[in-house]
Amino acid sequence: MSRLDLVVLGFLNRQPMHGYEIISYFDKRGIEMWTRVKTPSVYKTLQRLEKKGFITGEMKQEGNNPPRKVFTITNEGRAYFMELLNYFLWGKDRSHTPMDFWNAFRFVRKNVTRSEFLEILENHEKKLEQMEIKMKEKHQQAVEDGDIPEFPFFAKIMHGTMRKMKALELDALNQIKKAAMLPENNKDFKEENK
């Protein structure tokens, strides 16, 4: 599953755009750091997504600017986008990082119901807890095997920092959950299935 496909389709799901607009979004928001791709690959991704029928392109001219190909997401593209969104939000495989979750999280607005939103947050909390348990188990095993006679000073500092980061992330998740329950935020959710 492609992080870049998720981001490109996520932007196109919001509104039709040309390639340069998408790249500008990348630059302004530092998205290339989140997705670990270089912005020139956006054009290749647009071509590939268009060939697959996930987007359509139409030449348009704005003012005195040269014509540009403006891309619109198709129904098939929306279905693929939702597949990608769910894949990254739910962390379906071991290669997922917390950055993958937060990168996908930027696209939840109006794409998930409130109940799905809360389930996604709960799932991410569980994954953070599981990750910490695994790290402790691996460290303990390394100590028992004699692979780590003593933690170096910098590793102790990094371990403490990682624990603080996890606590901050959990706090953010709790704040987001509370805010999700406020009536004024109903507009950010897809309507619940009846």
Backbone bond lengths (Angstrom), bond angles and torsions (degrees), N, CA, C in turn:
res aa  C-N    CA-C-N  psi(-1)  N-CA   C-N-CA  omega(-1)  CA-C   N-CA-C  phi
1 M - - - 1.451 - - 1.524 108.58 -
2 S 1.294 116.06 136.14 1.457 121.77 -172.39 1.527 112.80 -97.06
3 R 1.324 115.40 124.10 1.467 120.68 174.62 1.531 110.38 -63.02
4 L 1.328 115.71 -39.05 1.457 120.17 -178.92 1.525 111.38 -66.69
5 D 1.336 117.35 -40.93 1.463 120.31 175.82 1.529 110.03 -57.63
6 L 1.327 116.27 -44.10 1.461 121.18 179.58 1.522 110.98 -56.95
7 V 1.323 116.70 -48.86 1.460 120.60 -176.05 1.529 111.20 -68.54
8 V 1.322 117.66 -46.08 1.465 120.54 -179.53 1.526 110.17 -62.04
9 L 1.323 117.14 -48.76 1.465 119.90 179.44 1.527 111.18 -66.44
10 G 1.327 116.67 -33.64 1.461 120.50 178.18 1.514 111.72 -61.46
11 F 1.329 117.19 -43.28 1.462 120.37 177.45 1.525 111.04 -68.41
12 L 1.331 116.48 -41.91 1.463 119.80 179.95 1.526 111.74 -69.24
13 N 1.316 116.90 -25.23 1.461 120.37 175.96 1.530 110.49 -67.74
14 R 1.323 116.28 -26.88 1.468 120.87 178.01 1.528 111.80 -78.97
15 Q 1.348 115.32 -41.10 1.469 119.67 -178.07 1.520 109.81 -168.43
16 P 1.335 117.81 153.66 1.470 120.50 174.21 1.534 109.62 -62.86
17 M 1.332 116.72 142.33 1.460 121.68 -178.40 1.517 109.62 -149.53
18 H 1.337 116.07 157.70 1.460 119.57 170.77 1.537 107.66 -98.37
19 G 1.317 115.69 167.44 1.461 121.01 -174.27 1.512 113.93 -55.88
20 Y 1.316 117.31 -41.68 1.462 120.12 -178.40 1.533 111.22 -64.37
21 E 1.344 117.12 -35.76 1.472 119.89 177.11 1.531 110.56 -62.49
22 I 1.327 115.64 -42.65 1.467 119.51 179.95 1.519 109.83 -63.80
23 I 1.311 116.92 -44.40 1.467 120.91 178.97 1.528 110.29 -62.22
24 S 1.336 117.52 -38.38 1.463 120.81 176.91 1.522 110.76 -61.86
25 Y 1.347 117.11 -39.95 1.467 120.52 175.83 1.531 109.59 -60.75
26 F 1.328 116.14 -43.22 1.461 120.29 178.53 1.519 110.43 -57.86
27 D 1.342 115.57 -50.39 1.458 120.72 -176.83 1.521 112.11 -62.70
28 K 1.323 116.90 -47.07 1.466 121.17 -176.40 1.521 112.50 -66.71
29 R 1.308 117.83 -29.35 1.464 121.13 -174.75 1.534 113.66 -108.73
30 G 1.317 117.95 1.05 1.462 120.56 179.44 1.519 113.49 66.27
31 I 1.325 116.27 27.87 1.470 119.94 -173.98 1.521 111.95 -66.77
32 E 1.336 118.01 -29.54 1.464 118.75 -179.53 1.525 111.04 -59.53
33 M 1.346 117.32 -26.75 1.465 120.06 177.41 1.526 110.53 -72.22
34 W 1.343 116.46 -34.17 1.462 120.60 -179.09 1.518 111.62 -74.88
35 T 1.321 115.54 -40.14 1.462 119.40 -173.87 1.521 112.48 -91.39
36 R 1.328 116.28 -10.83 1.462 122.57 179.48 1.530 112.21 58.99
37 V 1.321 115.60 41.97 1.465 120.67 175.82 1.523 108.68 -132.77
38 K 1.303 115.14 158.16 1.455 120.36 176.23 1.530 108.41 -90.11
39 T 1.310 115.97 142.55 1.467 119.88 -174.50 1.526 114.76 -59.72
40 P 1.355 121.73 -30.27 1.469 118.53 178.26 1.537 113.40 -59.88
41 S 1.317 117.00 -23.65 1.464 118.80 179.76 1.526 111.95 -70.93
42 V 1.328 117.44 -10.07 1.463 120.22 176.16 1.524 110.10 -59.61
43 Y 1.333 117.38 -43.23 1.472 120.35 -179.03 1.530 111.17 -63.02
44 K 1.329 116.93 -41.36 1.471 120.07 177.19 1.526 110.31 -63.38
45 T 1.319 115.71 -40.64 1.467 120.19 179.24 1.519 110.57 -63.67
46 L 1.333 117.26 -43.07 1.463 120.45 177.90 1.527 111.09 -59.56
47 Q 1.331 116.93 -43.51 1.469 120.62 178.91 1.529 110.48 -62.46
48 R 1.318 116.35 -45.05 1.466 120.85 -178.39 1.532 110.93 -64.75
49 L 1.346 116.47 -44.72 1.467 120.02 -179.99 1.524 111.40 -65.01
50 E 1.346 116.38 -34.18 1.465 119.81 177.77 1.531 110.24 -68.48
51 K 1.333 117.51 -42.94 1.476 120.77 178.27 1.522 111.39 -59.63
52 K 1.337 116.41 -35.34 1.467 120.55 -179.01 1.527 112.72 -80.96
53 G 1.333 117.02 -6.27 1.461 120.53 178.91 1.519 114.02 83.80
54 F 1.328 117.17 13.08 1.463 120.50 179.54 1.529 112.02 -82.03
55 I 1.317 116.25 -21.24 1.462 122.22 176.24 1.521 108.23 -141.54
56 T 1.333 115.70 158.65 1.461 120.72 172.43 1.521 107.42 -123.82
57 G 1.329 115.45 148.50 1.451 120.26 -179.95 1.518 111.00 -119.56
58 E 1.331 114.88 142.02 1.456 120.66 179.07 1.528 108.21 -138.43
59 M 1.331 115.71 131.94 1.461 120.17 179.45 1.528 109.08 -71.02
60 K 1.349 115.53 128.67 1.463 121.47 178.82 1.516 108.66 -137.76
61 Q 1.332 114.34 149.57 1.457 119.65 178.45 1.528 108.58 -119.81
62 E 1.336 114.87 131.93 1.462 120.87 177.27 1.526 108.38 -114.49
63 G 1.317 116.17 117.50 1.466 120.67 178.37 1.517 111.87 57.81
64 N 1.333 116.27 -134.03 1.465 122.22 -179.30 1.528 112.72 -89.27
65 N 1.325 116.67 1.44 1.465 120.22 179.89 1.520 110.60 -70.53
66 P 1.330 117.20 152.93 1.469 118.86 175.78 1.533 109.97 -65.67
67 P 1.322 117.17 154.92 1.475 119.49 178.50 1.533 110.63 -59.76
68 R 1.309 115.11 143.21 1.473 121.30 177.65 1.517 109.06 -131.61
69 K 1.301 114.22 153.06 1.461 119.41 179.02 1.526 108.29 -84.89
70 V 1.325 115.15 115.64 1.465 121.48 179.59 1.523 107.74 -98.53
71 F 1.330 115.47 128.70 1.459 121.22 -175.56 1.524 110.93 -102.14
72 T 1.330 114.19 142.20 1.460 122.72 177.74 1.519 107.66 -127.04
73 I 1.316 116.39 138.40 1.468 120.46 178.77 1.533 109.61 -74.99
74 T 1.315 116.63 142.33 1.472 122.15 178.44 1.529 108.72 -96.96
75 N 1.328 116.48 173.77 1.473 120.00 175.80 1.525 110.72 -60.40
76 E 1.346 116.25 -40.41 1.471 119.83 177.66 1.532 110.03 -64.46
77 G 1.326 115.67 -37.39 1.460 120.77 177.64 1.515 112.19 -65.01
78 R 1.346 116.37 -39.52 1.474 119.91 177.07 1.524 110.73 -63.93
79 A 1.314 115.79 -41.14 1.476 119.47 179.14 1.532 109.83 -63.36
80 Y 1.330 116.97 -43.75 1.466 121.21 178.81 1.530 110.31 -65.42
81 F 1.346 116.81 -41.45 1.460 120.97 177.34 1.529 110.53 -58.78
82 M 1.327 117.69 -45.51 1.473 120.46 179.92 1.529 111.09 -64.65
83 E 1.322 116.81 -35.81 1.473 120.82 175.98 1.532 109.64 -62.18
84 L 1.334 116.23 -46.80 1.465 120.72 178.39 1.524 111.16 -63.76
85 L 1.324 116.37 -44.58 1.463 120.67 -179.20 1.527 110.44 -58.29
86 N 1.301 116.55 -48.54 1.472 120.21 179.10 1.518 111.82 -63.81
87 Y 1.306 116.47 -40.21 1.466 121.16 179.46 1.532 110.88 -57.61
88 F 1.337 116.29 -48.53 1.458 119.43 -177.06 1.525 112.92 -78.71
89 L 1.328 118.62 -32.11 1.461 120.19 178.54 1.525 111.96 -69.44
90 W 1.327 116.23 -36.11 1.457 119.69 -176.66 1.526 112.41 -90.43
91 G 1.352 118.10 -5.31 1.463 120.59 177.51 1.511 112.12 57.26
92 K 1.314 116.18 61.60 1.470 121.43 -171.11 1.530 115.23 -73.46
93 D 1.329 118.77 -12.59 1.469 117.38 177.30 1.525 110.78 -141.76
94 R 1.308 115.32 173.56 1.467 121.48 -173.68 1.525 114.23 -69.86
95 S 1.323 117.03 -19.16 1.460 119.00 -176.49 1.535 112.58 -78.40
96 H 1.320 116.95 -6.34 1.459 120.36 -179.67 1.522 111.10 -69.80
97 T 1.315 113.71 143.35 1.459 121.08 176.12 1.522 107.85 -119.01
98 P 1.340 117.58 164.34 1.467 118.48 173.85 1.531 111.93 -56.82
99 M 1.329 118.03 -31.60 1.462 120.94 177.36 1.531 110.88 -62.83
100 D 1.332 117.86 -37.21 1.463 120.48 177.68 1.523 110.35 -61.70
101 F 1.325 115.56 -41.39 1.463 119.92 178.70 1.528 110.32 -61.04
102 W 1.325 116.25 -51.68 1.471 119.95 -176.19 1.532 111.49 -67.83
103 N 1.313 117.48 -32.29 1.466 120.20 175.83 1.525 109.79 -62.63
104 A 1.326 117.05 -45.09 1.470 120.96 178.74 1.525 110.73 -70.29
105 F 1.314 116.55 -34.57 1.461 121.58 -176.32 1.531 111.88 -58.73
106 R 1.327 116.92 -29.22 1.467 120.45 179.67 1.523 112.00 -60.79
107 F 1.345 117.90 -16.19 1.461 121.64 -176.10 1.531 113.79 -108.19
108 V 1.318 118.75 12.73 1.470 119.33 -177.37 1.523 113.06 -74.54
109 R 1.333 117.01 -24.03 1.465 120.32 -174.36 1.532 111.24 -55.01
110 K 1.324 114.75 122.29 1.468 124.54 178.51 1.530 113.23 65.14
111 N 1.325 117.37 9.53 1.469 121.04 178.43 1.518 112.67 -109.67
112 V 1.331 116.72 -9.52 1.465 120.96 177.26 1.531 108.50 -136.50
113 T 1.317 115.18 154.38 1.465 119.89 175.10 1.527 108.48 -78.92
114 R 1.324 116.54 167.46 1.466 120.33 177.77 1.531 110.65 -60.31
115 S 1.325 117.13 -42.79 1.469 119.27 -178.74 1.532 110.58 -65.37
116 E 1.335 117.85 -40.19 1.475 120.33 175.91 1.527 110.27 -63.31
117 F 1.320 115.77 -42.47 1.468 122.44 179.27 1.531 110.29 -56.09
118 L 1.327 116.42 -48.66 1.468 120.62 -179.16 1.530 111.59 -66.10
119 E 1.328 116.97 -37.97 1.473 120.69 176.45 1.524 111.01 -63.26
120 I 1.326 116.44 -41.27 1.462 121.24 179.58 1.526 110.08 -61.75
121 L 1.336 116.66 -42.96 1.467 120.39 179.21 1.531 111.30 -64.91
122 E 1.330 116.68 -42.73 1.466 120.81 178.12 1.526 110.71 -61.33
123 N 1.317 115.96 -42.73 1.464 120.87 178.99 1.528 110.93 -61.46
124 H 1.316 116.48 -43.00 1.468 119.88 179.85 1.531 110.65 -65.12
125 E 1.323 117.46 -39.70 1.467 120.68 176.34 1.533 110.58 -59.06
126 K 1.330 115.85 -44.83 1.475 119.99 179.19 1.520 110.74 -61.58
127 K 1.334 116.78 -41.49 1.461 120.22 179.89 1.531 111.11 -63.73
128 L 1.320 117.34 -38.83 1.471 120.39 176.94 1.523 110.82 -62.60
129 E 1.333 116.07 -43.19 1.479 120.51 178.48 1.533 110.37 -63.93
130 Q 1.333 116.86 -43.95 1.460 121.02 179.37 1.526 111.11 -62.16
131 M 1.337 116.38 -39.05 1.460 120.61 179.77 1.532 110.07 -63.30
132 E 1.331 117.00 -41.75 1.464 119.60 179.70 1.531 111.14 -66.39
133 I 1.311 116.83 -40.53 1.468 120.69 178.51 1.526 109.85 -61.89
134 K 1.347 117.12 -45.49 1.470 120.89 178.92 1.518 111.59 -60.65
135 M 1.338 116.14 -43.03 1.467 119.71 179.94 1.535 110.61 -62.02
136 K 1.330 116.60 -42.22 1.467 120.31 178.59 1.526 110.70 -63.63
137 E 1.334 116.13 -43.41 1.458 120.44 179.60 1.528 111.24 -62.30
138 K 1.336 116.51 -44.51 1.465 120.17 179.70 1.526 111.20 -64.30
139 H 1.323 116.67 -41.26 1.462 119.78 178.18 1.531 110.51 -63.68
140 Q 1.318 116.03 -44.98 1.463 120.12 -179.88 1.526 110.70 -61.14
141 Q 1.335 116.92 -41.81 1.456 120.70 178.94 1.521 111.02 -63.94
142 A 1.331 117.32 -41.15 1.463 121.67 178.82 1.527 110.69 -63.90
143 V 1.330 117.00 -38.69 1.470 120.77 177.88 1.523 109.39 -65.67
144 E 1.341 116.49 -45.91 1.474 120.94 -179.27 1.521 111.54 -63.68
145 D 1.334 117.14 -34.58 1.461 121.14 179.50 1.520 112.23 -78.89
146 G 1.325 116.21 -7.60 1.461 120.24 -179.12 1.513 113.79 80.51
147 D 1.343 116.90 11.65 1.460 120.71 -179.96 1.524 112.50 -75.05
148 I 1.331 116.95 -24.55 1.465 121.51 -179.82 1.523 107.55 -126.16
149 P 1.325 116.59 89.98 1.460 117.76 -179.40 1.530 112.19 -65.03
150 E 1.322 115.81 -36.05 1.460 119.29 179.58 1.522 108.28 -156.89
151 F 1.318 115.52 139.03 1.460 121.14 176.70 1.522 108.90 -68.06
152 P 1.337 119.75 125.90 1.460 119.13 174.57 1.532 109.90 -68.87
153 F 1.307 116.81 158.62 1.464 121.85 -175.52 1.532 112.25 -54.87
154 F 1.337 117.41 -42.63 1.463 120.12 -176.87 1.520 111.74 -68.70
155 A 1.324 117.50 -32.67 1.464 120.71 178.08 1.526 110.34 -67.53
156 K 1.330 116.21 -37.17 1.468 119.79 177.43 1.532 110.17 -63.43
157 I 1.326 115.85 -42.52 1.467 119.99 179.66 1.523 110.07 -64.76
158 M 1.329 116.81 -45.51 1.462 120.61 179.81 1.530 111.71 -63.17
159 H 1.319 116.74 -40.22 1.464 120.72 178.96 1.534 109.61 -61.68
160 G 1.322 116.15 -44.42 1.465 120.04 178.04 1.518 111.83 -63.09
161 T 1.317 116.46 -40.04 1.464 121.20 179.06 1.525 110.45 -65.06
162 M 1.320 117.10 -42.18 1.468 120.63 179.08 1.527 110.92 -62.59
163 R 1.306 116.64 -38.18 1.474 119.69 178.03 1.529 110.75 -65.62
164 K 1.339 116.94 -38.82 1.466 120.76 177.34 1.524 110.55 -65.86
165 M 1.334 116.42 -40.70 1.469 120.48 178.97 1.530 110.43 -62.64
166 K 1.324 116.11 -40.93 1.465 119.71 178.74 1.524 109.72 -63.74
167 A 1.331 117.12 -42.78 1.460 120.63 178.96 1.529 111.08 -62.09
168 L 1.328 116.76 -40.53 1.463 120.54 177.44 1.523 110.99 -64.43
169 E 1.325 116.35 -41.86 1.462 120.10 179.85 1.530 110.60 -64.17
170 L 1.330 116.81 -42.28 1.462 120.06 177.80 1.526 111.09 -63.80
171 D 1.331 116.51 -39.30 1.458 120.62 177.11 1.531 110.11 -62.64
172 A 1.324 117.24 -43.56 1.468 121.10 178.36 1.529 110.42 -61.33
173 L 1.331 117.01 -42.80 1.460 120.51 179.07 1.524 110.98 -61.38
174 N 1.335 116.65 -40.98 1.470 120.17 178.34 1.524 111.71 -65.50
175 Q 1.323 117.14 -40.43 1.465 120.26 177.11 1.529 111.10 -63.74
176 I 1.337 115.66 -41.17 1.469 120.16 179.21 1.525 109.96 -63.86
177 K 1.338 117.45 -41.18 1.470 120.49 179.06 1.521 110.96 -61.49
178 K 1.325 116.54 -44.66 1.469 120.13 179.77 1.524 110.42 -62.86
179 A 1.318 117.14 -44.78 1.466 121.11 -179.90 1.525 111.40 -64.56
180 A 1.321 116.99 -31.77 1.468 120.97 179.99 1.521 111.50 -63.61
181 M 1.308 117.31 -24.52 1.461 121.03 -177.63 1.532 113.08 -85.24
182 L 1.325 117.31 -9.65 1.458 120.71 -179.06 1.528 110.42 -73.83
183 P 1.332 117.47 134.25 1.475 120.53 -178.08 1.527 113.76 -56.76
184 E 1.329 118.05 -34.16 1.466 119.56 -178.48 1.529 112.96 -67.17
185 N 1.325 117.19 -12.39 1.461 120.11 178.94 1.525 113.16 -98.22
186 N 1.328 117.11 5.43 1.470 120.95 177.16 1.521 111.78 -55.90
187 K 1.329 116.72 -33.12 1.469 122.23 -176.51 1.523 112.54 -63.11
188 D 1.325 117.46 -18.67 1.462 120.99 -176.80 1.527 113.60 -87.64
189 F 1.334 116.70 -1.98 1.464 120.20 -177.13 1.524 111.78 -114.11
190 K 1.322 113.53 149.87 1.467 120.12 171.26 1.533 106.20 -70.67
191 E 1.301 116.54 150.39 1.461 120.32 -179.47 1.522 110.08 -64.87
192 E 1.328 115.92 140.02 1.472 121.36 178.70 1.529 109.45 -64.97
193 N 1.337 116.15 143.30 1.468 120.90 176.07 1.514 108.87 -69.36
194 K 1.307 114.81 138.33 1.474 118.39 -177.98 1.488 111.46 -108.52
